[in-house]
Amino acid sequence: MSTLRIKKLGVLSVAKMYAAMAFVISLLIAIPYGLFIIIFSLIGAAGAKGDAGLMVGGGGIVMGIVVMIALPVIYTIMAFVGGALGALIYNIFAGFVGGIEIEVENVA
């Protein structure tokens, strides 16, 4: 076994990795949430009469689609910025403290 030390992180690579993970996780959250909004707005529209039902149902469909698109985009941008800042802060502190040590093993 040998010990390695992470002295510096690639800021852009960490930011891209955080953004990719946040995009996938936010899709897992946003799609069911958007469908939930659409379904319940249509249920509410079925109970309303006249133009009010059309407005509630149509508004709910639009809002559900906006949620399914906007949440992943917003979360991805926030994760990219957060990952970049986190990597920058790590690089600054690793210069003072020495970084994180990891133990690795060569596998044949």
Secondary structure, DSSP 8 states (H G I E B T S, - for coil): -EEEEE----HHHHHHHHHHHHHHHHHHHHHHHHHHHHHHHHHHHHHS-THHHHHHHHHHHHHHHHHHHHHHHHHHHHHHHHHHHHHHHHHHHHHHH--EEEEE----
